[in-house]
Amino acid sequence: MKNRKKRILALFNLILFTFVGYAAAEGVANKLIAGIKQNQVWPLASELIFDLDLSQAYAIQRSLVESKLPGDRICGFKAALTTKPAQERFGLQDAASGVLLDSMRRTGRTDIVLTQFHRPMMELEVAFVVDKKIVHPLEDIAALKSHIRSALPAIEIPDLRFAEMEKVSGVDIIAANTVASAFISGNESPGVGHDFSQLKVTLYRDSEIIKEGSGSEFTGDPWRVTLKLVNQMLEQGWEIKPGSILLSGAMGGLIPAQAGFYEARFEGLGSIQFTIR
């Protein structure tokens, strides 16, 4: 009886979303946009749409991103929740993906202003730059490497704007475009032949080590995570153009963003210096 009720509810939800899904996605996206503009917390998409699933969450994400175009421009894509513990924590079976915009990108020795965020965090990441347009799903890492021109160090600054993190699920994170808010990109280096699973990274604040990580902390390695990211984004209907930046997920977990002068050193890949104030 319980299983039958679940099937009926799932069918009802599918029919409901088929008819009003786009309007619902747009409505939820507008609430998320309002939160960003007013520097307020985000509502949970899972509390606004009954039994929210992955396809619906990505529909909300697309509506959220497209609402910012053409005033902004897509500059790449990001992987999120790339480790099994993170996926289990948020009820996902796989990594999540999101869209990066030009307005999110910082370069050089930049300043990050805390008052522009609600609950900013930091992630140490390896990024890749696309060389050739990717149109069809890629079969393996070798195929991915043939489309990559360079690697670079990166710091992502996701903003956890949710009021109650204990209630947040994976679909909420996906709907909020994987909480993408800002990222700092370093200088490009060839790097296509590197084994980034062995890469060591160290983050300093005011000359003191506050975080260390390595590529081995990924589910697999940065290349494998990026391959999955590319195929997920193609499945969602996005174009992956030359010059697109691909963030491959956090090494060493999330770090609260606090005021100070930072240097992130990526062994054999370069470093990034920035200030948070």
For each residue, the residues with C-beta under 8 A, 3 or more apart:
1: 4 5
2: 5 6
3: 6 7
4: 1 7 8
5: 1 2 8 9
6: 2 3 9 10
7: 3 4 10 11
8: 4 5 11 12
9: 5 6 12 13 51
10: 6 7 13 14 51
11: 7 8 14 15
12: 8 9 15 16
13: 9 10 16 17 50 51 53
14: 10 11 17 18
15: 11 12 18 19
16: 12 13 19 20 21 50
17: 13 14 20 21 24 49 56
18: 14 15 21
19: 15 16
20: 16 17 23 24
21: 16 17 18 24 25 56 59
22: 25 26 59 63
23: 20 26 27
24: 17 20 21 27 28 48 49 56
25: 21 22 28 29 56 59 60 62 63
26: 22 23 29 30 63 67
27: 23 24 30 31 48
28: 24 25 31 32 43 45 48 49 60 63 175
29: 25 26 32 33 60 63 64 67
30: 26 27 33 34 67
31: 27 28 34 35 42 43 48
32: 28 29 35 36 42 43 45 60 64 175 176
33: 29 30 36 37 64 67 68
34: 30 31 37 38 40
35: 31 32 38 39 40 41 42 43 161
36: 32 33 39 161
37: 33 34
38: 34 35
39: 35 36 115 116 118
40: 34 35 118 161
41: 35 118 161 162 163
42: 31 32 35 161 162 163 176
43: 28 31 32 35 47 48
44: 47 48 162 167 168 169 172
45: 28 32 48 49 52 57 60 171 172 175 176
46: 49 52 169 171 172 175
47: 43 44 167
48: 24 27 28 31 43 44 45 52
49: 17 24 28 45 46 52 56 60
50: 13 16
51: 9 10 13
52: 45 46 48 49 56 57 171 172 175
53: 13 56 57 171
54: 57 58 171 174
55: 58 59
56: 17 21 24 25 49 52 53 59 60 171 175
57: 45 52 53 54 60 61 170 171 172 174 175
58: 54 55 61 62 174 175 236
59: 21 22 25 55 56 62 63
60: 25 28 29 32 45 49 56 57 63 64 174 175
61: 57 58 64 65 98 99 174 175 176 177 178 236
62: 25 58 59 65 66 236 237
63: 22 25 26 28 29 59 60 66 67
64: 29 32 33 60 61 67 68 175 176 177
65: 61 62 68 69 74 99 101 177
66: 62 63 69
67: 26 29 30 33 63 64
68: 33 64 65 71 72 101 103
69: 65 66 72 73 74
70: 73
71: 68
72: 68 69 101 102 103
73: 69 70 101 102
74: 65 69 99 100 101 102 238 244
75: 100 101 102 104 105 243 244 245
76: 99 100 127 130 244 245 246 247
77: 97 98 99 100 229 230 233 238 240 244 245 246 247
78: 97 98 99 100 156 178 180 183 229 246 247 249
79: 82 95 96 97 225 226 228 229 246 247 248 249
80: 95 96 97 98 158 173 178 179 249
81: 86 87 90 92 95 96 170 173 178 249
82: 79 86 95 218 219 225 248 249 250
83: 86 87 217 218 219 249
84: 87 88 219
85: 88 89
86: 81 82 83 89 90
87: 81 83 84 90 91 92 93 94 95 170
88: 84 85 91 92
89: 85 86
90: 81 86 87 168 169 170 173
91: 87 88 169 170 171
92: 81 87 88 95 96 170
93: 87
94: 87 228
95: 79 80 81 82 87 92 219 225 228 229 232 249
96: 79 80 81 92 170 173 174 178
97: 77 78 79 80 174 178 229 232 233 236
98: 61 77 78 80 174 177 178 179 180
99: 61 65 74 76 77 78 177 180 233 238
100: 74 75 76 77 78 104 105 180 183 245 247
101: 65 68 72 73 74 75 104 105 180
102: 72 73 74 75 105
103: 68 72
104: 75 100 101 180 181 182 183
105: 75 100 101 102 182 183 184 185 245
106: 110 112 182 183 184 185 274
107: 110 184 185
108:
109: 273 274 275
110: 106 107 184 274 275
111: 274 275 276 277
112: 106 116 120 157 182 184 257 274 275 276 277
113: 116 277
114: 117 120 257 259 276 277
115: 39
116: 39 112 113
117: 114 120 157 159 181 182 257
118: 39 40 41 159 160 161
119: 159 160 161
120: 112 114 117 157 158 159 160 181 182 256 257
121: 157 158 159 160 254 255 256 257
122: 155 156 157 203 254 255 256 257
123: 155 156 157 158 249 250 251 253 254 255
124: 155 201 203 211 213 250 251 252 255 264 266
125: 153 154 155 156 183 247 248 249 250 251
126: 151 152 153 154 196 199 215 222 248 251 266 269
127: 76 151 152 153 154 185 245 246 247 248
128: 148 150 151 152 222 226 245 246 248
129: 148 149 150 151 152 188 243 244 245 246
130: 76 133 134 147 148 149 240 241 242 243 244 245 246
131: 147 148 149 150 242
132: 146 147 242
133: 130 147 239 240 241 242
134: 130 138 147 230 234 240
135: 234
136: 234
137: 230 231 234 235
138: 134 143 144 147 227 230 231
139: 143
140: 143 144 227
141: 144 145 223 224 227
142: 145 146
143: 138 139 140 146 147
144: 138 140 141 147 148 223 226 227 230
145: 141 142 148 192 193 223
146: 132 142 143
147: 130 131 132 133 134 138 143 144
148: 128 129 130 131 144 145 151 192
149: 129 130 131 188 192 242
150: 128 129 131 188 189 190 191 192
151: 126 127 128 129 148 188 189 190 191 192 194 196 269
152: 126 127 128 129 185 186 187 188 189 191 269 270
153: 125 126 127 185 186 201 264 266 269 270 271 272
154: 125 126 127 183 184 185 186 245 247 272
155: 122 123 124 125 183 184 262 264 272 274
156: 78 122 123 125 180 182 183 247 250
157: 112 117 120 121 122 123 181 182 183 184 257
158: 80 120 121 123 178 179 180 181 254
159: 117 118 119 120 121 179 181 182
160: 118 119 120 121 165 179
161: 35 36 40 41 42 118 119 176 179
162: 41 42 44 165 167 168 172 176
163: 41 42
164: 167 168
165: 160 162 168
166:
167: 44 47 162 164
168: 44 90 162 164 165 172 173
169: 44 46 90 91 172 173
170: 57 81 87 90 91 92 96 173 174
171: 45 46 52 53 54 56 57 91 174 175
172: 44 45 46 52 57 162 168 169 175 176
173: 80 81 90 96 168 169 170 176 178 179
174: 54 57 58 60 61 96 97 98 170 171 177 178
175: 28 32 45 46 52 56 57 58 60 61 64 171 172
176: 32 42 45 61 64 161 162 172 173 179
177: 61 64 65 98 99 174 180
178: 61 78 80 81 96 97 98 158 173 174
179: 80 98 158 159 160 161 173 176
180: 78 98 99 100 101 104 156 158 177 183
181: 104 117 120 157 158 159
182: 104 105 106 112 117 120 156 157 159
183: 78 100 104 105 106 125 154 155 156 157 180 247
184: 105 106 107 110 112 154 155 157 272 274
185: 105 106 107 127 152 153 154 245 272
186: 152 153 154 266 269 270 271 272
187: 152 270
188: 129 149 150 151 152
189: 150 151 152 269 270
190: 150 151 193
191: 150 151 152 194 196 269
192: 145 148 149 150 151
193: 145 190
194: 151 191 199 268 269
195: 198 199 215 221
196: 126 151 191 199 215 221 222 223 248
197: 214 215 216 218 220 221 222 223
198: 195 214 215 216
199: 126 194 195 196 214 215 222 251 266 267 268 269
200: 212 213 214 266 267
201: 124 153 212 213 214 251 252 264 265 266 267
202: 209 211 212 264 265
203: 122 124 209 210 211 212 252 255 262 263 264 265
204: 207 208 209 210 262 263 264 265
205: 208 210 258 260 261 262
206: 260 261
207: 204
208: 204 205
209: 202 203 204 212
210: 203 204 205 255
211: 124 202 203 252 255
212: 200 201 202 203 209 252
213: 124 200 201 217 250 251 252 253
214: 197 198 199 200 201 217 251 252
215: 126 195 196 197 198 199 218 221 222 251
216: 197 198 221
217: 83 213 214 251 252 253
218: 82 83 197 215 221 222 224 225 248 249 251
219: 82 83 84 95 224 225
220: 197 223 224 225
221: 195 196 197 215 216 218 224 225
222: 126 128 196 197 199 215 218 225 226 248 249
223: 141 144 145 196 197 220 226 227 248
224: 141 218 219 220 221 227 228
225: 79 82 95 218 219 220 221 222 228 229 248 249
226: 79 128 144 222 223 229 230 246 248
227: 138 140 141 144 223 224 230 231
228: 79 94 95 224 225 231 232
229: 77 78 79 95 97 225 226 232 233 246 248
230: 77 134 137 138 144 226 227 233 234 240 246
231: 137 138 227 228 234 235
232: 95 97 228 229 235 236
233: 77 97 99 229 230 236 238 240
234: 134 135 136 137 230 231 237 238 240
235: 137 231 232
236: 58 61 62 97 232 233
237: 62 234
238: 74 77 99 233 234
239: 133
240: 77 130 133 134 230 233 234 244
241: 130 133 244
242: 130 131 132 133 149
243: 75 129 130
244: 74 75 76 77 129 130 240 241
245: 75 76 77 100 105 127 128 129 130 154 185
246: 76 77 78 79 127 128 129 130 226 229 230
247: 76 77 78 79 100 125 127 154 156 183
248: 79 82 125 126 127 128 196 218 222 223 225 226 229
249: 78 79 80 81 82 83 95 123 125 218 222 225
250: 82 123 124 125 156 213 253 254
251: 123 124 125 126 199 201 213 214 215 217 218
252: 124 201 203 211 212 213 214 217 255
253: 123 213 217 250
254: 121 122 123 158 250
255: 121 122 123 124 203 210 211 252
256: 120 121 122
257: 112 114 117 120 121 122 157 276
258: 205 276
259: 114 276 277
260: 205 206 275 276
261: 205 206 273 274 275
262: 155 203 204 205 272 273 274 275 276
263: 203 204 271 272 273
264: 124 153 155 201 202 203 204 271 272 273
265: 201 202 203 204 271
266: 124 126 153 186 199 200 201 269 270 271 272
267: 199 200 201
268: 194 199
269: 126 151 152 153 186 189 191 194 199 266
270: 152 153 186 187 189 266
271: 153 186 263 264 265 266
272: 153 154 155 184 185 186 262 263 264 266
273: 109 261 262 263 264
274: 106 109 110 111 112 155 184 261 262
275: 109 110 111 112 260 261 262
276: 111 112 114 257 258 259 260 262
277: 111 112 113 114 259
